[in-house]
Amino acid sequence: AAAQYYDDISGEVLPDDLVQKARAEEIGWVKSINLYDKVPRSVAVSRGIKPLPVRWVDVNKGDRSKYNVRSRLVGKELKAKTKEALLAHELFSAMPPWEVVKSLLSFLVTDGVPGAGDGELEMGVFDISRAHFMPKVSRELYIEMPEEDREPGEENVVGRLNRNMYGFRDASSGWMKDWQELLATGGYDVGKANPALSYNKDNFGRGAVHGDDFYVLGSKDAIDKMSELLRSKYSLRETHRLGFGSHCVREATILNRVVSLGVAEGQRYVRIEPDQRHVELILQTLGLSGDKSKGVTTPSVKCSDHEWERKRNSPLLSGTRITSYRSCVMRASFLGQDRADIAEAVKSLAQGMASPRESHWDDLKRLGRYLLHEPTVALQYERQAMPGYVRVSVDSDHAADRTTRKSTTGMVQRLGQHVVKSTSNLQTAIGLNVSEAEFYALVHGASHGLGYQSYLMDLGIPLDLIVESDSSSARAFSQRRGLGRQRHVQTRFLWIQERVAARHFSVVKVATDRNVSDILTKAASAQVIKKHMKRMGFVSCRPHRLHKSVKAGEG
């Protein structure tokens, strides 16, 4: 018989009994918070408001070996139906950048963090249950009744919402305002650069809110007070208390990454491993998971003009291989956020997303073979002193893209010795020469550095900014005023000259062989990749036991 229930994310079949149990628990909770009042449909009709449909979202939060089915009742509010009724600010909900969460982890092994004193820093991770149901509804809304809550004789009854719920367009915005108001009562100031960040000047607690997850860094007392504050209004669980104290755990899953704390040779460290399932699924899709598959030492290779012509004229992919290609590239893109060794290769593969060719598939298999060789690469933060500045390294490869002749920008952001972000991107403007491409890379790095500097200010940590480049001409152009001979450069890039003159940040020289962003601009040799990865703090390791596996339960 055909399965009745499917995982809304993976599409896999879910056990009927587990889904029915999860839905019954959800309905029980919905009744306990008085989510809606049952009213005759005529009430909504008289108000001229059409009841909105609802649906179930069923997800396995575990894996195939250990099911953890969760069901949520969500609304189905279509944008086309309400685009005139809601303004942009009523829909906005901020998210903290991943580099900010990395920074909080970095501070666990950084001496002299402002406000830390001589005490130990800890990170509390709090998961708010059914967060979007918490705020009171700000509009008059009616929903169709879920069948699980419809009694005999209630065929013509609808629900008038008392609280917000998932699936409504302003639900996330309402949730953000709700928790911001609560944190304000506890002495926290909401960030200006990013409203998902907060800082308490009294107990030096620093936090980031990602959806319904709170990440809070501070002393034990500060974390305990945050726990009390959140529990005063929300149903929650403290999933982890990361730290080196005896009451803390030293391993956790954060945003699908595995974070572990340890001590090696007497020195503390924090290790961040990307989601290993992406590697497994890429290798499975490419048919590289067997014992006969061989790995390679680089994720990409530089091709000749003749080879590029052959690739440009190769046949288009067809059928399911198009979907497989796009799926693998997106998974590799997620990995690339935490692995600088594959970022440039992923950037190149992303250019084939719209119309992938056989040559793109070959390049993807090259990346797959590299992942076979280096399946698990972690970012490791060693103990350090509190830095006085943020350092951003940039580099470019002029006219690297042979189709558009756009250049590539590589960027690495560091907090002291700790890498918090590494990217590889095509430049938006076409540089006519090497120095112009390097200048555009400098602008890119400066803008991201200033943004990161502002995020740290939201956390009560004022730091200077240094942008380093190995191009003398780009540095010189940024330190003077006006176009000079570069008259074709668009004026929108000249803001950097004004900021440098105002000493908002410094532009300094870095030796080419020490510029770690070099491997983010072009296909590099295995030796160069290994050298710069080591300098950035990346290490090869065995997958941590907390990693979920797509292989679990198979066979």
C-alpha positions in Angstrom: 0.0 0.0 0.0 1.1 3.5 -0.7 2.6 5.4 2.2 0.5 8.0 3.8 3.1 10.3 5.3 6.4 11.7 3.9 9.2 13.8 5.3 8.6 17.4 4.0 12.3 18.0 3.7 13.8 14.7 2.4 10.6 13.2 0.9 11.3 9.9 2.7 8.5 7.7 4.0 7.7 8.2 7.7 6.1 5.6 9.9 2.3 6.2 10.2 2.2 5.6 13.9 5.0 8.1 14.7 3.4 10.8 12.5 0.0 10.3 14.1 1.4 10.5 17.5 3.4 13.7 16.7 0.3 15.3 15.2 -1.8 14.4 18.3 0.8 16.0 20.5 0.8 19.1 18.4 -3.0 19.4 18.6 -2.8 19.0 22.4 -0.3 21.8 22.7 -2.3 24.0 20.3 -5.3 23.7 22.7 -3.1 24.3 25.8 -2.1 27.8 24.5 -5.5 28.6 23.1 -4.1 29.2 19.6 -7.6 29.9 18.2 -11.2 30.2 19.2 -13.7 28.1 17.3 -16.3 30.4 15.6 -19.0 29.9 13.0 -17.8 30.5 9.4 -20.4 33.2 9.1 -18.4 35.4 11.5 -15.4 35.4 9.1 -17.7 36.0 6.2 -19.4 38.9 7.9 -16.0 40.5 8.4 -15.0 40.0 4.8 -12.1 37.8 5.8 -11.4 34.5 4.0 -10.2 31.7 6.3 -6.8 30.6 5.3 -5.9 26.9 4.8 -3.5 25.1 7.1 -1.3 22.0 6.5 0.9 19.6 8.4 4.7 19.7 8.1 6.1 16.4 9.2 9.9 16.1 9.6 12.3 13.4 11.0 14.7 15.3 13.2 16.7 12.2 13.7 17.9 9.7 11.1 16.8 6.3 9.7 18.3 4.4 12.6 16.6 6.5 15.2 13.4 8.4 14.3 12.5 11.6 15.9 9.3 12.7 14.1 8.1 16.3 14.7 4.8 17.6 13.3 3.9 21.3 13.0 0.6 22.9 12.1 1.3 25.7 9.7 -0.7 28.3 7.8 -0.7 28.8 4.0 -0.8 32.5 3.5 0.1 33.2 -0.1 2.1 36.4 -1.0 -0.3 37.3 -3.8 -3.3 37.4 -1.4 -1.7 39.9 1.0 0.9 41.8 -0.8 -1.1 45.0 -0.5 -2.0 44.5 3.2 1.5 44.1 4.7 4.4 46.5 4.5 8.0 45.5 4.2 8.9 46.3 7.8 6.1 44.1 9.0 7.7 41.1 7.2 11.3 41.7 8.2 13.1 39.3 10.5 16.9 39.5 11.1 19.3 36.6 11.1 22.8 36.6 12.5 25.6 35.9 10.0 27.4 32.6 10.6 30.7 34.5 11.1 29.2 36.1 14.2 28.3 32.7 15.7 31.9 31.6 14.9 33.2 34.7 16.7 31.3 33.7 19.8 32.9 30.3 19.6 36.3 32.0 19.1 35.9 33.9 22.3 35.8 30.7 24.2 39.5 30.3 23.6 40.4 34.0 23.6 42.1 35.5 26.6 41.1 39.1 27.6 37.6 39.3 26.0 36.1 42.6 27.2 34.1 42.1 30.3 35.3 38.5 30.9 37.7 39.4 33.7 39.5 36.3 35.1 36.4 34.1 34.8 35.6 31.3 32.3 33.4 32.1 29.4 30.6 29.7 28.4 28.1 29.5 25.6 24.5 28.6 26.3 22.4 27.3 23.5 18.7 27.6 24.0 16.0 26.1 21.8 12.6 27.8 22.1 9.7 25.4 21.5 7.2 26.6 18.9 8.6 30.1 18.8 6.3 31.6 16.2 3.2 30.6 18.3 4.4 32.8 21.2 3.5 36.4 20.0 -0.1 37.6 20.1 -1.6 38.0 16.6 -1.5 41.5 15.3 -4.2 41.0 12.6 -7.6 39.6 12.5 -7.1 36.1 11.0 -9.2 33.0 10.5 -8.0 29.5 9.6 -9.7 26.4 8.3 -9.9 23.9 11.1 -7.4 21.0 11.1 -9.3 17.7 10.8 -7.5 16.4 13.9 -9.4 19.0 16.0 -12.8 19.0 14.3 -15.5 17.5 16.4 -18.8 16.1 15.0 -21.2 18.9 14.1 -18.3 21.4 13.5 -18.3 21.0 9.7 -19.0 24.8 9.3 -16.6 26.0 12.0 -13.3 28.0 11.5 -10.6 29.1 13.9 -10.1 32.8 14.9 -6.4 33.1 15.8 -5.4 34.5 19.1 -1.7 33.9 18.5 0.6 33.9 15.5 1.6 30.7 13.8 4.1 29.3 11.3 3.2 29.9 7.7 1.9 33.5 8.1 4.0 36.2 6.4 4.5 38.3 9.5 5.0 35.4 11.9 8.8 35.7 12.0 8.7 39.5 12.4 6.3 39.2 15.2 8.5 36.6 16.9 11.6 38.9 16.6 9.7 41.8 18.2 8.5 39.6 21.0 11.9 38.3 22.1 13.5 41.7 21.6 11.0 43.2 24.1 11.7 40.4 26.6 15.5 40.8 26.3 15.2 44.6 26.9 13.6 43.9 30.3 16.7 41.9 31.1 19.1 44.7 30.3 20.1 43.7 26.8 20.5 46.2 24.0 19.5 45.0 20.5 22.1 45.4 17.8 22.0 48.3 15.3 23.9 46.7 12.5 22.0 43.5 13.0 18.8 43.3 15.2 19.4 39.6 15.8 22.4 40.4 18.0 22.3 41.7 21.6 24.6 42.9 24.4 24.2 43.4 28.1 26.5 46.1 29.5 25.9 45.0 33.1 26.8 41.4 33.0 28.6 41.4 29.6 26.3 38.8 28.1 26.5 38.6 24.3 23.9 36.8 22.2 22.8 36.0 18.7 19.3 34.7 17.8 18.9 32.4 14.8 15.2 31.6 14.3 14.2 30.0 17.5 17.7 29.2 18.7 19.5 31.6 21.2 23.3 31.5 21.3 24.5 33.4 24.4 28.2 33.9 25.5 29.1 35.1 28.9 30.0 34.0 32.5 28.1 31.2 34.2 26.0 33.8 36.0 25.1 35.7 32.8 24.0 32.5 31.0 22.0 31.4 34.1 20.2 34.8 34.1 19.5 34.5 30.4 18.0 31.1 31.0 15.7 32.5 33.8 14.7 35.4 31.5 13.7 33.2 28.6 11.9 30.7 30.8 9.8 33.5 32.3 7.9 33.6 29.0 8.8 30.7 26.7 8.9 26.9 26.8 12.5 26.0 26.1 15.3 23.6 26.6 18.9 24.4 27.1 20.4 22.0 24.6 24.0 22.7 25.4 26.2 24.7 27.8 29.5 24.7 25.9 32.7 25.5 27.9 35.7 24.1 29.7 34.0 24.2 33.1 33.1 21.0 35.0 29.4 21.6 34.5 29.7 22.3 30.7 29.7 19.9 27.7 32.5 20.0 25.2 30.6 19.0 22.1 27.5 20.2 20.4 25.7 20.4 17.1 25.2 24.1 16.1 23.5 25.0 12.8 24.2 21.5 11.5 28.0 21.9 12.3 29.6 19.8 15.0 31.5 21.9 17.5 33.9 20.3 19.9 36.2 21.7 22.6 39.4 20.1 23.6 42.9 20.4 25.0 46.1 19.4 23.0 49.6 19.8 24.4 48.2 21.8 27.2 46.4 24.3 25.0 42.7 24.7 24.6 41.0 24.7 21.2 37.6 24.9 19.5 37.0 22.7 16.4 34.2 23.3 13.9 33.3 20.5 11.4 30.8 21.1 8.6 27.9 18.8 8.1 29.3 15.5 6.9 26.1 14.4 5.3 26.7 16.8 2.4 30.0 15.0 1.6 28.3 11.6 1.8 25.4 12.6 -0.5 27.7 14.2 -3.1 29.8 11.1 -3.3 26.7 8.9 -3.5 25.2 11.0 -6.3 28.5 10.9 -8.3 28.9 7.2 -7.8 32.2 7.7 -5.9 31.3 6.0 -2.6 32.6 2.5 -3.6 36.0 1.1 -2.7 37.3 1.3 -6.2 37.0 5.1 -6.4 40.2 7.0 -6.2 40.7 10.5 -4.8 42.7 13.5 -6.1 44.7 16.1 -4.2 43.2 19.3 -5.7 39.5 20.2 -6.1 40.0 21.7 -9.6 42.7 22.2 -12.2 43.6 25.1 -14.5 42.6 24.3 -18.1 44.3 25.4 -21.3 42.6 27.5 -24.0 42.0 24.4 -26.1 40.5 22.6 -23.1 38.2 25.5 -22.3 36.9 25.6 -25.9 36.1 21.9 -25.6 34.3 22.5 -22.4 32.3 25.4 -23.8 31.0 23.3 -26.6 30.3 20.1 -24.7 26.7 18.7 -24.7 24.1 20.0 -22.2 23.1 17.6 -19.4 19.7 16.1 -19.6 17.1 14.4 -17.4 17.8 13.8 -13.8 21.5 14.6 -14.1 20.5 18.3 -14.2 18.8 18.0 -10.9 21.7 15.9 -9.5 24.2 18.5 -10.6 22.3 21.4 -9.0 21.8 19.5 -5.8 25.5 18.6 -5.5 26.6 22.1 -6.2 24.3 23.5 -3.6 25.6 20.9 -1.0 29.1 21.8 -1.9 28.2 25.5 -1.5 27.1 24.8 2.1 30.4 23.0 2.7 32.3 25.9 1.2 31.2 28.2 4.0 33.4 26.2 6.3 36.0 24.9 3.9 38.3 27.4 2.1 39.9 24.6 0.1 36.8 24.0 -2.1 35.3 27.6 -2.3 36.9 28.5 -5.6 35.9 25.3 -7.2 32.3 25.7 -6.0 32.3 29.2 -7.4 33.2 27.9 -10.8 30.7 25.1 -10.6 27.9 27.5 -9.7 28.3 29.3 -13.0 26.9 26.1 -14.7 23.7 26.0 -12.5 21.4 27.5 -15.2 22.5 25.3 -18.1 24.9 22.6 -16.9 27.0 20.8 -19.5 28.9 17.5 -19.6 32.1 19.5 -18.8 30.5 20.9 -15.7 29.6 17.3 -14.6 33.3 16.3 -15.2 34.4 19.3 -13.0 31.9 18.3 -10.3 33.3 14.7 -10.3 36.8 16.2 -9.9 35.5 18.0 -6.8 33.9 14.7 -5.6 37.2 12.9 -6.0 38.9 15.6 -3.9 36.2 15.2 -1.2 37.0 11.4 -1.3 40.6 12.3 -0.6 39.8 15.0 2.1 36.3 14.1 3.4 36.5 15.8 6.7 38.3 19.2 7.1 37.7 21.1 10.3 38.4 24.7 11.3 40.4 24.8 14.6 40.7 27.8 16.8 43.7 27.7 19.1 44.0 29.7 22.2 45.0 33.3 21.6 45.1 36.8 23.2 42.3 39.2 22.5 43.2 40.9 19.2 43.0 44.7 18.7 41.8 44.6 15.2 39.9 42.6 12.6 42.1 41.5 9.6 40.7 41.0 6.1 43.0 39.5 3.4 42.0 39.9 -0.2 43.3 38.8 -3.6 42.1 38.6 -7.2 42.7 36.7 -10.4 42.3 39.0 -13.3 39.8 38.0 -16.1 39.6 34.5 -14.6 36.2 33.8 -16.1 36.8 33.2 -19.8 33.2 33.6 -20.8 32.5 37.0 -19.2 36.2 38.0 -18.5 35.2 39.0 -15.0 37.8 38.6 -12.3 37.6 36.6 -9.1 37.8 38.0 -5.6 39.1 35.9 -2.7 38.6 37.1 0.8 39.5 35.8 4.3 38.2 37.5 7.5 40.1 36.8 10.7 39.6 37.7 14.3 43.1 37.5 15.5 44.4 34.1 14.2 40.8 32.7 13.9 39.2 32.6 10.4 35.6 33.5 10.7 34.8 33.8 6.9 36.3 32.9 3.6 34.7 33.5 0.2 35.3 33.3 -3.5 33.2 35.5 -5.8 33.1 36.8 -9.3 33.5 40.6 -9.4 30.4 42.5 -10.7 32.5 45.0 -12.8 35.0 43.9 -15.5 38.5 45.1 -14.6 40.6 46.2 -17.5 43.9 45.3 -15.9 45.3 43.5 -13.0 45.6 46.5 -10.7 41.9 47.4 -11.3 40.8 43.9 -10.4 42.9 44.0 -7.2 41.3 47.4 -6.4 37.8 45.9 -6.7 38.9 43.1 -4.4 40.1 45.6 -1.9 36.8 47.4 -2.0 35.0 44.1 -1.5 37.1 43.2 1.5 36.8 46.6 3.1 33.0 46.6 2.8 32.7 43.2 4.4 35.3 44.1 7.0 33.4 47.2 8.0 30.2 45.2 8.3 31.8 42.6 10.5 33.3 45.4 12.6 29.8 46.8 13.1 28.5 43.3 14.1 31.2 43.1 16.8 30.2 46.6 18.0 26.7 45.3 18.5 28.3 42.7 20.8 30.1 45.4 22.8 33.5 44.7 21.2 35.1 47.7 19.4 38.0 46.7 17.2 40.0 48.4 14.5 40.0 47.1 10.9 43.0 46.2 8.7 42.6 45.2 5.1 45.7 43.6 3.6 46.5 43.1 -0.1 49.6 42.1 -2.0 48.9 44.7 -4.8 50.9 47.9 -4.4 48.9 49.6 -7.1 45.5 48.8 -5.5 46.7 50.0 -2.1 48.0 53.2 -3.7 44.7 53.9 -5.5 42.8 53.4 -2.3 45.0 55.8 -0.4 44.7 58.8 -2.8 41.6 60.8 -3.8 39.9 60.8 -7.2 40.2 58.7 -10.4 43.6 59.7 -11.6 44.2 57.8 -14.9 41.6 55.2 -14.0 38.9 57.4 -15.4 36.6 54.5 -16.4 36.3 53.2 -12.8 32.8 53.8 -11.5 32.5 56.4 -8.8 30.5 53.9 -6.6 33.8 52.2 -5.8 35.6 55.4 -4.6 34.0 55.5 -1.2 37.0 53.5 0.0 39.3 56.5 -0.6 37.2 58.6 1.7 37.1 56.0 4.4 40.9 55.4 4.2 41.5 59.2 4.4 39.2 59.4 7.4 41.3 56.6 9.0 38.3 54.3 9.5 40.5 51.5 8.6 44.0 50.8 7.3 45.2 49.2 4.1 48.5 47.4 4.5 50.8 45.2 2.4 51.0 41.4 2.7 53.6 39.3 1.0 52.1 37.3 -1.9 53.3 34.0 -0.5 51.6 34.8 2.8 48.3 35.9 1.4 46.0 33.2 2.4 43.2 34.4 0.1 45.3 33.3 -2.9 43.7 29.8 -2.9 40.2 31.4 -3.2 40.9 33.0 -6.6 42.2 30.2 -8.8 43.0 26.5 -9.1 46.0 26.1 -6.9 48.5 23.2 -6.4 48.1 20.7 -3.6 51.2 22.1 -1.9 49.9 25.7 -2.0 46.4 24.7 -0.7 48.0 22.7 2.1 50.2 25.6 3.1 47.5 28.2 3.3 44.9 25.9 4.9 47.4 25.2 7.7 48.1 28.9 8.1 44.3 29.5 8.4 43.9 26.8 11.0 42.2 24.1 9.0 43.0 20.5 9.9 42.1 17.1 8.4 40.4 14.8 10.9 38.1 11.9 11.4 34.3 12.7 11.5 33.1 13.4 15.0 30.6 10.9 16.4 27.9 13.6 16.6 27.6 13.8 12.8 24.4 12.4 11.5 24.8 10.0 8.6 22.7 9.4 5.5 24.0 5.8 5.6 22.3 5.1 9.0 19.7 2.5 8.7 20.5 1.5 5.1 20.8 -2.2 4.1 
